[in-house]
């Protein structure tokens, strides 16, 4: 899946780069052909001179004259073929150049994702139970600013969890400069580099193997317990090592804050400056195996930042350390992530609080057409920790999901999902509910 995702977001840039490479290659071929023509012309001149001399020395030697004539004829034909080849190459070069110019005149390609669905729940959640639902309209652009300058702009239109009014969210706005394969420096709003799910599966529903994201890595406005986005700087790169490839992402960004009314508070990533000037740090280091273990990736991730709760004196030093394992082949897709929290209370005397969360997702592809999958999720979150106590989804829970994905085409998918969730409430009671979901998603 990681490979598919990379291909999708690099298609526009790749198409433009392909034109440049084809033009450069055609120009090289022209230079080589012209050099050959020059040598052949010199050879023809030499043979013509030898023919004249031979005719004077031995006008009666018919056999020698025949051989000489054949050599001259062959050289002349070869020269004519090279000239024809140059003419064709020149025409190809002009056509490719005109096509590239025409594409620029047509403007910047626009790509995106969209999804619709149906949800049935066994209990009322946020005042709503069952019915049809509009998903996201996710648009993205990848403008070109040069060979080394990259960019990605992603704009999403979506309804909130309560189905209220369309919200517009600039999910990603990142501009980067590539120094080498080992280093690309990004600036702007990026996906916070932790785990695999948050960095591989973005806002396009068609890309994601399931309908729901794991609850612990849900987006901020959908009740996630970690900042899925960050505004700042991120360095990314990769290098080949013995038996595989070492990759990394390091980010320094505005720390998050907790906003909203009591009982409905969520994480805000501080898009416009930082509320406490305490910058957050995040790191994701992974190793992709090759050879007989091709498809296996193991990694570690870490996150630390100071998070203030708006309207209160609560301050928490959020510290997360964990790891993940991914096995993605033509047949299997297995994703496992673990998060260990050791949060420190900076505003009171409650000390340090330990919590953890993790999930295991497994799916099997049949001819890249049908993919049944299952997922187990569990979170044990300390409610004496101000950070988790403030968040509306900061409660311990466990969830089981069974699903089936059917690829109607390479760019569309139909998914069916059954889920059961058991959440602990503030008063210690349990809230258990079942969900049935159906989703039709496309990309364009």
Order of alpha helices (4+ residues) and beta strands (2+ residues): alpha-alpha-beta-beta-beta-beta-beta-alpha-beta-beta-beta-beta-beta-beta-beta-beta-beta-beta-alpha-beta-beta-beta
